[in-house]
Amino acid sequence: MSLFTNLLNLHLGNKPREDFFTEIVAYFLSLNNDILIDWLKHHSIISHDNYSSIKISTQQEHKGLESHPDDSRLDIAVELSTGLNTDVIFLESKIGAKDGNNALRKYADILSNLPNVRHRILIYITRDYDPKDELKQYDYDPKPAIKEYCLELSPKINFFQLRWYQFYSFLEKHAFDILAQEILIFMRNNRMSHTNQFSSVDLLTMVNFNKTLNLMESTLSEEVQQEFKLAFGGVIKGAASRTQWKWDERYIIYTHFSPSTWDLWCGLGYFGLNPINLTDYPYLGIFLQVSPKFGQRPKIIESMQKIINDKPNIWTPVNLKVLPAWSGIFYRKSLQEFLSEKDQISAIKLFFQESIKELKTVQEQYFDFPWKGVSIEATTEGDKEEYLDTSPLFIA
């Protein structure tokens, strides 16, 4: 049993896992400055430990610079003072999500503009592989990689990228109190203890990947895609997206209903493909989602809420009463419900077709927004390559 997991589960709806863990780690390090210093020295982030004062803060807000589109909120900020000099560290943490909207560049800009600082350090620590520290590969790349960008600033920023499993390994060897043990348990439960070695589960995934992909592709075949296109006007890319699998833990066909892509869209297929617990099953079905900044959002949310009120046992709400947030409604079933079927592929295809009809029905009955899907023929290269991180929605 994990104390922190139990506390996190008290949150209804979307669980703030990243912020929750950030607060835990920051509190632990504020109580154990020696472990903080040893950890930083272990990764050659600092070279000495003659600091007389250490200050750690979380969720520190900074007004955006003139070149920034919005303000910034830092996960963890550390001030190390010798009495004469001050070193500042910004730490950005990700558990599952990726660095979005060039957040690291904004943090580097803010760090570079701080007055009276000797050494400026930006740390990006993630659970999953998300390389940021390499230099750009080609001279004609339009933007430098973050490490190069940091070095070009004046004053320059020293950029370091770490993985949470490295912190787990260090903490396991250097901390033994109850708080540290609870942190280790939470990290194991949330797959932050994974090392750089293949596990038996990884090997099973590797050798069965093509078989699994082929089965999923067959359930989203031309027959299902044609019904999706007839109902909603198009299928972006004309096929299920592996990019969606990589970035948003879903394997879906999808289309947009708004002039600005992703403001209002729907997707059909498999969701929750990278669950925290290996015993959890993915969901199958159709999802309608609206962005937090869409001008028609209030009208869309009102219609979604009516659907939930009228059909609470059929549709599942996601963040309908949360702002700012990506919000939507799900028509879904667990993959587990199909495992007893003799012909699972046919059963899943029938459910996908049922899902399309159900969304089409509620579209006609509840929405007066003029939906118009993007046709395959109208799909642009930008549509084919675009990606927007909406993954927080799919936390069960």
C-alpha positions in Angstrom: 0.0 0.0 0.0 1.3 3.5 -0.9 0.4 6.5 1.2 1.0 8.9 -1.6 -1.0 6.8 -4.1 -3.9 6.7 -1.7 -3.7 10.5 -1.2 -3.6 11.1 -4.9 -6.6 8.9 -5.5 -8.7 11.2 -3.3 -8.7 13.6 -6.2 -11.8 13.3 -8.3 -11.5 13.4 -12.1 -8.1 14.3 -13.6 -5.4 13.5 -11.1 -2.6 16.1 -10.8 0.1 13.5 -10.7 3.0 15.7 -11.8 2.3 18.6 -9.5 1.6 16.1 -6.7 4.9 14.4 -7.1 6.8 17.7 -7.5 5.5 18.9 -4.1 6.6 15.6 -2.5 10.1 15.6 -3.9 10.6 19.3 -3.1 9.4 18.8 0.5 11.8 15.9 0.9 14.8 17.8 -0.5 14.0 20.8 1.7 14.3 18.5 4.7 17.4 16.7 3.3 19.6 19.4 1.8 22.6 17.0 2.1 20.9 14.5 -0.3 20.0 17.4 -2.7 23.7 18.5 -2.8 25.0 15.0 -3.2 22.5 14.3 -6.0 23.5 17.4 -7.9 27.2 16.6 -7.4 26.6 13.0 -8.5 25.5 14.2 -11.9 28.2 16.9 -12.1 25.6 19.7 -12.0 27.5 21.5 -9.2 31.1 21.0 -8.2 31.2 22.2 -4.6 29.0 22.2 -1.6 30.0 25.2 0.5 26.6 26.7 0.5 25.3 28.4 3.6 21.7 28.7 2.5 19.4 26.6 0.4 15.9 27.7 -0.6 13.5 25.5 -2.5 10.2 26.7 -3.9 7.5 25.1 -6.1 5.0 26.3 -8.6 6.8 29.6 -8.7 5.1 32.0 -11.2 7.1 34.3 -13.5 5.6 37.0 -15.7 6.3 36.2 -19.3 9.1 38.2 -21.1 8.2 40.4 -24.0 8.9 37.6 -26.5 6.8 35.0 -24.5 3.1 34.4 -25.4 2.1 33.8 -21.7 3.4 33.6 -18.2 5.3 30.7 -16.8 5.0 28.5 -13.7 8.1 26.6 -12.6 7.9 23.1 -11.1 10.9 23.6 -8.7 13.2 26.5 -8.2 16.4 26.1 -6.0 18.5 29.0 -4.8 22.0 28.0 -3.5 23.8 30.8 -1.7 27.3 30.9 -0.3 26.7 34.3 1.3 28.6 36.1 -1.5 27.2 34.3 -4.6 23.9 32.8 -5.5 23.4 29.9 -7.9 19.9 29.2 -9.3 18.4 26.0 -10.6 15.1 25.6 -12.4 13.9 22.0 -12.5 11.1 21.0 -14.9 9.6 17.6 -14.3 7.5 15.4 -16.6 5.8 12.1 -15.9 4.3 10.9 -19.1 3.7 14.3 -20.7 6.2 16.0 -22.9 7.7 19.5 -23.0 5.0 21.5 -24.7 4.9 25.0 -26.2 8.7 25.5 -25.9 8.4 25.7 -22.1 12.1 24.9 -21.6 13.1 27.8 -23.8 10.9 30.2 -21.8 12.4 28.9 -18.6 15.9 29.4 -20.0 15.0 33.0 -21.0 13.7 33.8 -17.5 16.7 32.2 -15.9 19.1 34.2 -18.1 17.3 37.4 -17.1 17.6 36.9 -13.4 19.8 39.5 -11.7 22.7 38.9 -9.4 23.1 35.2 -10.2 26.5 33.4 -10.6 25.6 30.0 -12.1 22.3 29.4 -13.9 21.2 25.8 -14.3 18.1 24.3 -16.1 17.3 20.6 -15.4 14.8 18.7 -17.4 13.9 15.4 -15.7 11.4 12.9 -17.2 10.0 9.5 -16.6 10.0 8.6 -20.3 12.6 9.0 -23.1 12.3 12.5 -24.4 15.8 13.6 -25.7 16.4 17.3 -25.4 20.1 17.7 -24.7 21.6 17.0 -28.1 22.7 19.8 -30.4 20.9 20.3 -33.7 22.0 17.8 -36.3 22.1 20.1 -39.4 23.2 23.7 -40.0 19.9 24.5 -41.7 17.7 23.5 -38.8 15.5 26.5 -38.2 15.9 26.4 -34.4 18.7 25.3 -32.2 18.1 22.4 -29.7 17.5 23.5 -26.2 21.1 22.8 -25.0 22.6 24.9 -27.8 19.9 27.5 -27.2 20.9 27.7 -23.5 24.6 28.1 -24.4 23.8 31.0 -26.8 22.0 33.0 -24.2 23.9 35.7 -22.3 24.4 35.0 -19.5 24.5 31.4 -20.6 22.5 28.6 -19.0 23.9 25.1 -18.2 21.3 22.6 -19.3 21.1 19.0 -17.9 18.7 16.2 -18.8 18.0 13.4 -16.4 15.5 10.6 -16.0 13.5 9.8 -12.9 14.8 6.3 -12.6 18.3 7.9 -12.0 16.8 9.8 -9.0 15.1 6.6 -7.8 18.4 4.6 -8.0 20.3 7.4 -6.1 17.6 7.8 -3.4 17.4 4.0 -2.9 21.1 4.0 -1.9 21.2 7.2 0.1 17.9 7.6 2.0 16.3 5.2 4.4 13.6 7.1 6.4 9.9 6.5 6.1 9.3 9.5 3.8 12.0 8.3 1.4 10.6 4.8 1.4 7.1 6.1 0.6 8.6 8.2 -2.3 10.3 5.0 -3.7 7.0 3.1 -3.5 5.1 5.9 -5.3 7.8 6.0 -8.0 7.6 2.2 -8.5 3.8 2.4 -8.8 4.1 5.1 -11.4 6.8 3.5 -13.5 9.5 6.0 -12.5 11.9 3.3 -11.2 12.4 1.7 -14.7 16.0 1.4 -15.5 17.8 1.5 -18.9 17.5 -2.3 -19.2 14.8 -4.3 -21.0 12.4 -6.2 -18.7 10.6 -9.4 -19.5 7.5 -7.3 -20.3 9.5 -5.2 -22.6 10.7 -8.2 -24.5 7.2 -9.6 -24.8 6.1 -6.3 -26.2 8.9 -6.2 -28.6 8.4 -9.6 -30.2 4.6 -9.3 -30.3 4.4 -5.6 -31.5 3.6 -6.4 -35.1 1.0 -9.0 -34.3 -0.7 -6.6 -31.9 -0.6 -3.7 -34.4 -2.0 -5.9 -37.2 -4.9 -6.9 -34.9 -5.7 -3.3 -34.1 -5.3 -2.2 -37.7 -7.8 -4.9 -38.8 -10.5 -3.5 -36.4 -10.0 0.0 -37.8 -10.1 -1.3 -41.4 -11.5 0.4 -44.5 -15.0 -0.7 -43.6 -14.9 1.1 -40.3 -13.1 4.1 -41.8 -15.7 4.4 -44.5 -18.5 4.6 -42.0 -16.5 7.2 -40.0 -15.9 9.3 -43.1 -19.6 9.1 -44.1 -20.7 10.1 -40.6 -18.2 12.9 -39.9 -16.7 14.0 -43.3 -13.2 12.6 -43.2 -10.3 10.7 -41.7 -7.1 12.6 -41.1 -4.2 10.8 -42.9 -6.7 8.2 -44.1 -5.4 5.7 -41.4 -4.9 5.2 -37.7 -2.0 7.3 -36.4 1.1 5.8 -34.8 2.1 9.3 -33.8 -1.0 9.4 -31.6 0.1 6.1 -30.0 3.6 7.5 -29.2 2.6 10.8 -27.8 -0.9 10.4 -26.5 -1.2 6.7 -25.7 -4.0 6.1 -28.2 -4.3 4.4 -31.5 -7.1 6.1 -33.4 -8.6 7.4 -36.6 -9.7 11.0 -36.1 -11.0 14.2 -37.8 -11.4 17.9 -36.9 -14.7 19.8 -36.8 -13.4 23.3 -36.4 -11.4 25.8 -38.6 -8.5 25.6 -36.2 -7.4 22.0 -35.8 -7.9 20.3 -32.4 -10.4 23.0 -31.2 -13.1 20.4 -31.7 -12.4 16.9 -32.9 -13.3 13.3 -32.5 -11.3 10.1 -32.5 -12.2 6.4 -32.8 -10.1 3.5 -31.6 -8.0 2.5 -28.6 -7.2 4.7 -25.6 -5.1 4.3 -22.5 -2.4 2.1 -24.2 0.2 2.9 -21.6 -1.5 2.5 -18.3 0.2 3.1 -15.0 -0.7 -0.3 -13.8 0.0 -3.3 -16.0 -3.2 -4.9 -14.9 -5.3 -2.1 -16.4 -7.0 -2.6 -19.7 -7.2 -0.1 -22.6 -10.5 1.4 -23.6 -12.1 1.2 -27.0 -14.6 3.6 -28.3 -15.1 7.1 -29.6 -14.2 10.4 -28.0 -15.3 14.0 -28.7 -13.1 16.7 -27.3 -13.0 20.5 -27.2 -10.0 22.7 -26.4 -9.9 25.1 -23.4 -9.5 28.1 -25.7 -12.2 27.4 -28.4 -14.6 30.3 -28.8 -17.6 28.0 -29.0 -16.5 26.0 -26.0 -19.4 27.1 -23.6 -22.0 26.0 -26.1 -20.2 22.7 -26.8 -19.8 22.0 -23.0 -23.5 22.8 -22.5 -24.4 20.2 -25.1 -22.0 17.6 -23.7 -23.4 18.1 -20.2 -27.0 17.5 -21.5 -25.8 14.2 -23.1 -24.3 13.1 -19.8 -27.5 14.1 -17.9 -29.7 12.2 -20.3 -27.4 9.2 -20.9 -25.3 8.8 -17.8 -24.8 5.1 -18.3 -23.7 5.4 -21.9 -21.4 8.4 -22.0 -18.5 9.2 -19.7 -17.6 12.9 -19.0 -14.0 14.2 -18.9 -13.2 17.5 -17.3 -16.6 19.1 -18.2 -16.5 21.3 -15.1 -12.8 22.0 -15.1 -11.1 25.1 -16.5 -8.8 25.5 -18.1 -8.8 22.0 -19.5 -9.3 19.8 -22.5 -12.8 18.5 -22.0 -14.8 15.8 -23.7 -17.2 12.9 -23.6 -16.4 9.2 -24.1 -18.5 6.4 -25.5 -16.3 3.4 -24.5 -15.9 -0.1 -23.2 -12.9 -1.8 -21.6 -11.0 -4.2 -23.9 -11.5 -6.8 -21.2 -15.2 -6.9 -22.1 -14.3 -8.4 -25.5 -11.9 -11.1 -24.4 -14.6 -13.7 -23.9 -15.8 -13.2 -27.5 -15.0 -16.1 -29.9 -14.3 -13.6 -32.7 -12.9 -10.6 -30.9 -12.0 -8.7 -34.1 -15.5 -8.8 -35.4 -17.0 -7.9 -32.0 -14.7 -4.9 -31.7 -15.5 -3.8 -35.3 -19.2 -4.0 -34.5 -18.6 -1.9 -31.4 -16.7 0.7 -33.4 -19.5 0.9 -35.9 -22.0 1.3 -33.0 -19.8 4.0 -31.5 -19.9 6.0 -34.8 -23.7 5.7 -34.9 -24.0 6.8 -31.3 -21.9 9.9 -31.7 -23.7 10.8 -34.9 -27.0 10.5 -33.1 -26.1 12.8 -30.3 -24.5 15.2 -32.8 -27.9 15.5 -34.5 -29.9 15.7 -31.3 -27.8 17.9 -29.0 -25.5 20.1 -31.0 -26.4 23.1 -33.2 -22.7 23.8 -33.9 -22.0 23.2 -37.6 -19.7 20.2 -37.6 -17.7 19.7 -40.7 -15.0 17.1 -40.8 -11.8 17.4 -42.7 -11.9 15.2 -45.8 -9.0 12.9 -46.7 -8.6 14.8 -49.9 -8.4 18.1 -48.0 -5.8 16.9 -45.6 -2.6 19.0 -45.7 1.0 18.0 -44.9 0.6 20.0 -41.7 -2.3 17.9 -40.7 -0.3 14.8 -41.3 2.5 15.9 -39.0 0.7 17.9 -36.4 0.7 16.9 -32.8 -0.9 18.5 -29.7 -0.5 17.0 -26.3 -3.9 16.2 -24.9 -2.9 13.1 -23.0 -3.9 14.4 -19.5 -7.5 13.7 -20.5 -7.0 10.0 -20.6 -6.0 9.4 -17.0 -8.6 7.1 -15.6 
